[in-house]
């Protein structure tokens, strides 16, 4: 019976406390109403002082796989030294987001739209910061990049979003062309050297044939020459590929190590085909031909090598020029930004509701505090007065 009685007393006390709280609220209801009314009026007045902000969004789809910005994709059909081309910008949403958020793109948008004057500032740095504060770039799970610009003028919001898309295209093309141009220049220099060596080989075999009245060589020796020429051409192309990779990677990178292993394998193959005592000249099938035939075979081998190398480099050079001539970026514009007709913010109703809820909570705290102070015992009043005195005292 004792435990049941205690529980009943607790329930009665809780009911009494709840009723007392409701009584306090009813007693001071006018204070709550005044607080809420003031909050509503003040929040409404404040919300109408805020300008309407319009949001315009442009949507961009980055390439989902490696594009033909450089040589790698186009040269996949050619073979040979296709691997020397590192490609263009490549794919990846993060790459294009990085370009959009770069300082150079923002500066171009500021310059082309004359945002320094629009934001009424004399400093381009401040104009760029103002621009970055009003533009958002984000991507979803579908990989689509959304470029959203906020502004008081809906037409300006659309212009800013579309200008970012345009500058993204210009920047990606410029970077692709820069890479393609360096590849083209590298191949051009190498091709000039091979042209000179090919002409020299042609002149030497022509002069040798005329001097010694030699028209053609034994077919078996010719087959050996062509085989060695093929290996020499492969070796030369891999050396070109290795030189291109070493210009931007270390010898410890997997690509460079793979190329070095391939070069070593080709050299071993040439040594095997050359046989002992020929010093790597690669003419094992004509070891017993007369001296003039041997010399002719060597010159023919050099000519075949230069022809093979020249053919490979010519293909790569044409592809490099084609890549450099490309004037379009790889990403696709799904939606261009249009001037919105409906504001995106401020959400005035949300401001008023939030302010009212805060006012209700604050007024409840205040009325309960006032009620507690009125019912405070004399001892507690003395303690409170002592606390006030100590807080206000300078000592």
C-alpha positions as CSV (number, residue, x, y, z in Angstrom):
1,X,0.0,0.0,0.0
2,X,2.8,2.4,0.7
3,X,4.3,2.1,-2.8
4,X,0.9,2.6,-4.4
5,X,0.3,5.6,-2.2
6,X,3.6,7.2,-3.2
7,X,3.0,6.7,-6.9
8,X,-0.5,8.3,-6.5
9,X,1.1,11.3,-4.7
10,X,3.6,11.7,-7.6
11,X,0.8,11.6,-10.2
12,X,-1.2,14.2,-8.3
13,X,1.9,16.4,-8.0
14,X,2.6,16.1,-11.8
15,X,-1.0,17.0,-12.5
16,X,-0.8,19.9,-10.2
17,X,2.4,21.2,-11.8
18,X,1.0,20.9,-15.3
19,X,-2.1,22.8,-14.3
20,X,0.0,25.4,-12.7
21,X,2.0,25.9,-15.9
22,X,-1.2,26.2,-17.9
23,X,-2.4,28.7,-15.3
24,X,0.7,30.8,-15.7
25,X,0.3,30.8,-19.5
26,X,-3.3,31.8,-19.2
27,X,-2.5,34.5,-16.7
28,X,0.1,36.1,-18.9
29,X,-1.4,35.3,-22.3
30,X,-1.4,39.0,-23.3
31,X,2.4,39.1,-22.9
32,X,2.7,36.1,-25.2
33,X,0.3,37.6,-27.7
34,X,2.1,40.9,-27.7
35,X,5.5,39.2,-28.2
36,X,4.2,37.1,-31.1
37,X,2.5,40.1,-32.7
38,X,5.6,42.1,-32.5
39,X,7.6,39.3,-34.0
40,X,5.2,38.8,-36.8
41,X,5.1,42.5,-37.7
42,X,8.9,42.9,-37.4
43,X,9.6,39.8,-39.5
44,X,7.1,40.8,-42.1
45,X,8.6,44.3,-42.3
46,X,12.2,42.9,-42.4
47,X,11.3,40.3,-45.1
48,X,9.9,43.0,-47.4
49,X,13.1,45.0,-47.1
50,X,15.0,42.0,-48.6
51,X,15.2,42.2,-52.4
52,X,13.9,39.3,-54.6
53,X,16.6,37.0,-55.7
54,X,16.3,34.9,-58.9
55,X,18.2,31.7,-59.6
56,X,19.1,30.6,-63.1
57,X,20.6,27.1,-63.7
58,X,22.5,25.7,-66.6
59,X,23.2,21.9,-66.8
60,X,26.4,20.4,-68.3
61,X,27.1,16.7,-69.0
62,X,30.9,16.0,-68.8
63,X,32.3,13.3,-71.1
64,X,31.8,9.9,-69.6
65,X,34.9,8.3,-71.1
66,X,38.2,9.5,-72.4
67,X,37.8,11.9,-75.3
68,X,39.9,12.5,-78.3
69,X,41.3,15.8,-77.1
70,X,44.8,14.5,-77.5
71,X,46.3,11.7,-79.6
72,X,45.6,8.6,-77.5
73,X,42.0,7.9,-78.6
74,X,42.6,8.6,-82.3
75,X,45.9,6.7,-82.5
76,X,44.4,3.6,-81.0
77,X,43.5,2.5,-84.6
78,X,47.0,3.2,-85.8
79,X,49.1,1.3,-83.4
80,X,52.8,1.8,-83.2
81,X,53.6,4.8,-81.0
82,X,50.0,5.6,-80.1
83,X,50.8,5.3,-76.5
84,X,53.0,8.4,-76.5
85,X,50.0,10.6,-76.6
86,X,48.7,11.4,-73.1
87,X,45.3,12.5,-74.4
88,X,43.3,15.6,-73.7
89,X,41.6,16.7,-70.6
90,X,40.1,13.3,-70.2
91,X,36.8,12.6,-68.3
92,X,35.6,13.1,-64.8
93,X,33.1,15.4,-63.2
94,X,35.6,16.6,-60.6
95,X,37.9,17.8,-63.4
96,X,35.3,20.1,-64.9
97,X,34.1,21.2,-61.4
98,X,37.7,22.2,-60.8
99,X,37.8,24.2,-64.0
100,X,34.6,26.0,-63.1
101,X,35.8,26.9,-59.7
102,X,39.2,28.1,-60.9
103,X,40.2,31.8,-60.6
104,X,41.0,32.2,-64.3
105,X,37.4,31.2,-65.3
106,X,35.9,33.6,-62.7
107,X,38.1,36.4,-63.8
108,X,37.1,35.9,-67.4
109,X,33.4,36.0,-66.4
110,X,34.0,39.2,-64.4
111,X,35.8,40.8,-67.4
112,X,33.3,39.8,-70.1
113,X,30.2,40.8,-68.1
114,X,31.9,43.9,-66.7
115,X,30.9,42.8,-63.2
116,X,33.2,45.3,-61.6
117,X,30.9,48.1,-62.7
118,X,27.8,46.0,-62.1
119,X,28.8,45.3,-58.4
120,X,29.9,49.0,-58.1
121,X,33.4,48.2,-57.0
122,X,36.7,49.4,-58.3
123,X,38.6,46.2,-57.5
124,X,38.4,43.2,-59.7
125,X,39.2,41.0,-56.7
126,X,36.2,42.2,-54.8
127,X,34.0,41.7,-58.0
128,X,35.3,38.1,-58.3
129,X,34.5,37.4,-54.6
130,X,31.0,38.8,-55.1
131,X,30.6,36.6,-58.1
132,X,31.8,33.5,-56.3
133,X,29.3,34.2,-53.5
134,X,26.4,34.1,-55.9
135,X,27.3,31.1,-58.0
136,X,27.0,27.4,-57.0
137,X,28.4,24.4,-58.9
138,X,27.3,21.0,-57.8
139,X,26.8,17.6,-59.2
140,X,24.4,14.8,-58.6
141,X,24.6,11.0,-58.7
142,X,23.8,11.2,-62.4
143,X,27.1,13.1,-63.1
144,X,25.4,16.2,-64.4
145,X,26.9,19.5,-63.3
146,X,24.5,22.2,-62.3
147,X,25.7,25.8,-62.5
148,X,23.3,28.0,-60.6
149,X,23.7,31.8,-60.4
150,X,21.7,34.1,-58.1
151,X,21.0,37.7,-58.8
152,X,18.4,40.5,-58.2
153,X,18.1,40.7,-62.0
154,X,16.8,37.4,-63.5
155,X,18.4,38.2,-66.9
156,X,21.8,38.8,-65.3
157,X,21.5,35.5,-63.4
158,X,20.9,33.7,-66.7
159,X,23.8,35.5,-68.3
160,X,26.2,34.6,-65.5
161,X,25.3,30.9,-65.6
162,X,25.6,30.8,-69.4
163,X,28.9,32.7,-69.3
164,X,30.3,30.1,-66.9
165,X,29.3,27.4,-69.4
166,X,30.9,29.3,-72.3
167,X,34.1,29.9,-70.3
168,X,34.3,26.2,-69.4
169,X,34.2,25.3,-73.0
170,X,36.8,27.9,-74.0
171,X,39.2,26.8,-71.2
172,X,38.8,23.1,-71.9
173,X,39.5,23.7,-75.6
174,X,42.5,25.9,-74.8
175,X,44.0,23.3,-72.6
176,X,43.3,20.5,-75.1
177,X,44.9,22.6,-77.9
178,X,47.9,23.4,-75.8
179,X,48.5,19.7,-75.1
180,X,47.9,18.8,-78.8
181,X,50.2,21.6,-79.9
182,X,53.1,20.3,-77.8
183,X,52.5,16.8,-79.2
184,X,52.5,18.1,-82.7
185,X,55.7,20.1,-82.2
186,X,57.4,17.2,-80.7
187,X,56.5,14.9,-83.6
188,X,57.3,17.6,-86.1
189,X,60.9,17.8,-84.9
190,X,61.3,14.1,-84.8
191,X,59.9,13.8,-88.3
192,X,62.3,16.3,-89.7
193,X,65.2,14.3,-88.4
194,X,63.8,11.1,-89.9
195,X,63.3,12.8,-93.2
196,X,66.9,13.7,-93.4
197,X,68.1,10.2,-92.4
198,X,65.7,8.7,-95.0
199,X,67.0,11.0,-97.8
200,X,70.5,10.1,-96.8
201,X,69.8,6.4,-96.9
202,X,68.2,6.7,-100.3
203,X,71.1,8.7,-101.7
204,X,73.6,6.2,-100.4
205,X,71.9,3.1,-101.9
206,X,71.4,4.9,-105.2
207,X,75.1,6.0,-105.4
208,X,76.2,2.5,-104.3
209,X,74.0,0.8,-106.9
210,X,75.2,3.1,-109.7
211,X,78.8,2.7,-108.8
212,X,78.8,-1.1,-108.5
213,X,76.0,-1.9,-111.0
214,X,73.9,-3.7,-108.4
215,X,70.2,-3.9,-109.1
216,X,68.8,-6.2,-106.4
217,X,70.0,-8.6,-103.6
218,X,69.3,-12.2,-102.8
219,X,65.6,-12.7,-101.8
220,X,66.6,-14.5,-98.6
221,X,68.8,-11.7,-97.5
222,X,66.1,-9.2,-98.4
223,X,63.6,-11.0,-96.2
224,X,66.1,-10.8,-93.3
225,X,66.6,-7.1,-94.0
226,X,62.8,-6.5,-93.9
227,X,62.5,-8.4,-90.6
228,X,65.3,-6.4,-89.0
229,X,63.8,-3.2,-90.4
230,X,60.5,-4.0,-88.7
231,X,62.2,-4.5,-85.4
232,X,64.3,-1.4,-85.8
233,X,61.1,0.6,-86.6
234,X,59.4,-0.7,-83.5
235,X,62.5,0.0,-81.4
236,X,62.6,3.6,-82.7
237,X,59.0,4.2,-82.1
238,X,59.2,2.9,-78.5
239,X,62.2,5.2,-78.0
240,X,60.2,8.1,-79.1
241,X,57.4,7.1,-76.8
242,X,59.9,6.7,-73.9
243,X,61.2,10.2,-74.6
244,X,57.7,11.7,-74.5
245,X,56.8,9.9,-71.3
246,X,60.1,10.9,-69.5
247,X,59.3,14.5,-70.2
248,X,56.5,14.3,-67.7
249,X,57.1,11.1,-65.6
250,X,60.0,9.5,-63.7
251,X,61.7,6.3,-64.5
252,X,59.8,4.7,-61.5
253,X,56.4,5.1,-63.1
254,X,54.7,2.0,-64.4
255,X,54.4,3.3,-68.0
256,X,58.2,4.1,-68.2
257,X,59.2,0.8,-66.7
258,X,56.9,-1.0,-69.1
259,X,58.5,0.8,-72.1
260,X,62.0,0.1,-70.9
261,X,61.1,-3.6,-70.6
262,X,59.7,-3.5,-74.2
263,X,62.8,-1.9,-75.5
264,X,65.0,-4.5,-73.8
265,X,62.9,-7.2,-75.3
266,X,63.2,-5.8,-78.8
267,X,67.0,-5.4,-78.5
268,X,67.2,-9.1,-77.3
269,X,65.1,-10.1,-80.4
270,X,67.4,-8.2,-82.7
271,X,70.5,-9.8,-81.1
272,X,69.0,-13.2,-81.6
273,X,68.1,-12.6,-85.2
274,X,71.5,-11.1,-85.9
275,X,73.5,-14.1,-84.8
276,X,77.1,-14.3,-83.6
277,X,79.8,-12.3,-85.3
278,X,77.6,-9.9,-87.1
279,X,77.7,-7.1,-84.5
280,X,73.9,-6.7,-84.5
281,X,73.6,-5.9,-88.1
282,X,70.8,-8.4,-88.6
283,X,71.7,-10.1,-91.9
284,X,72.2,-13.7,-90.8
285,X,70.9,-15.2,-94.1
286,X,73.5,-13.6,-96.4
287,X,76.7,-14.3,-94.4
288,X,78.3,-15.9,-97.5
289,X,77.3,-13.4,-100.2
290,X,80.1,-11.4,-101.8
291,X,81.3,-8.3,-100.2
292,X,79.4,-6.0,-102.5
293,X,76.2,-7.9,-101.8
294,X,76.7,-7.6,-98.1
295,X,77.3,-3.9,-98.3
296,X,74.2,-3.5,-100.5
297,X,72.1,-5.5,-98.0
298,X,73.3,-3.2,-95.1
299,X,72.3,-0.1,-97.0
300,X,69.0,-1.6,-98.0
301,X,68.4,-2.5,-94.4
302,X,69.0,1.1,-93.3
303,X,66.7,2.4,-96.0
304,X,63.9,0.0,-94.9
305,X,64.3,1.1,-91.3
306,X,64.1,4.7,-92.1
307,X,61.0,4.1,-94.4
308,X,59.3,2.2,-91.6
309,X,60.0,4.9,-89.0
310,X,59.0,7.7,-91.4
311,X,55.7,5.9,-92.1
312,X,54.9,5.6,-88.4
313,X,55.8,9.1,-87.5
314,X,53.9,10.5,-90.5
315,X,50.7,8.9,-89.2
316,X,51.2,10.3,-85.7
317,X,52.0,13.7,-87.1
318,X,48.8,13.8,-89.1
319,X,46.8,12.8,-86.1
320,X,48.4,15.4,-84.0
321,X,47.5,18.1,-86.5
322,X,43.9,16.8,-86.6
323,X,43.8,17.0,-82.8
324,X,45.1,20.5,-82.7
325,X,42.6,21.6,-85.3
326,X,39.6,20.5,-83.1
327,X,37.8,23.6,-81.9
328,X,35.0,22.1,-79.8
329,X,35.0,20.9,-76.2
330,X,34.0,17.4,-75.2
331,X,31.2,18.2,-72.7
332,X,27.6,18.6,-73.7
333,X,25.3,21.4,-72.6
334,X,22.0,19.8,-71.6
335,X,20.2,23.0,-70.5
336,X,21.1,26.6,-71.0
337,X,20.1,29.0,-68.3
338,X,17.0,31.1,-68.9
339,X,15.8,34.2,-67.1
340,X,13.5,32.9,-64.3
341,X,10.1,34.4,-63.7
342,X,9.7,33.3,-60.1
343,X,12.0,34.3,-57.3
344,X,13.9,31.7,-55.4
345,X,14.4,33.7,-52.2
346,X,13.8,35.2,-49.7
347,X,11.2,32.8,-48.5
348,X,9.2,35.4,-46.5
349,X,6.7,33.0,-45.1
350,X,9.5,30.9,-43.7
351,X,11.0,34.0,-42.1
352,X,7.7,35.0,-40.5
353,X,7.0,31.5,-39.2
354,X,10.5,31.1,-37.7
355,X,10.3,34.5,-36.0
356,X,6.9,33.7,-34.5
357,X,8.1,30.3,-33.2
358,X,11.2,32.0,-31.6
359,X,8.9,34.7,-30.1
360,X,6.6,32.0,-28.5
361,X,9.5,30.1,-27.0
362,X,11.1,33.3,-25.7
363,X,7.9,34.6,-24.2
364,X,7.3,31.3,-22.4
365,X,10.7,31.4,-20.9
366,X,10.2,35.0,-19.8
367,X,6.7,34.4,-18.2
368,X,7.9,31.4,-16.3
369,X,11.0,33.3,-15.1
370,X,8.7,36.2,-14.0
371,X,6.4,33.9,-12.1
372,X,9.3,32.3,-10.3
373,X,10.7,35.6,-9.3
374,X,7.3,36.7,-7.9
375,X,7.0,33.5,-5.8
376,X,10.5,33.5,-4.6
377,X,11.0,33.2,-0.8
378,X,12.5,35.9,1.3
379,X,15.7,33.9,1.8
380,X,16.1,33.4,-1.9
381,X,15.5,37.1,-2.5
382,X,18.3,37.9,-0.2
383,X,20.6,35.5,-2.0
384,X,19.6,37.0,-5.4
385,X,20.3,40.5,-4.1
386,X,23.7,39.4,-2.8
387,X,24.5,37.9,-6.2
388,X,23.5,41.1,-8.0
389,X,25.6,43.2,-5.6
390,X,28.7,41.0,-6.1
391,X,28.3,41.1,-9.9
392,X,27.9,44.8,-10.0
393,X,30.7,45.4,-7.5
394,X,34.1,46.4,-9.0
395,X,36.0,44.6,-6.2
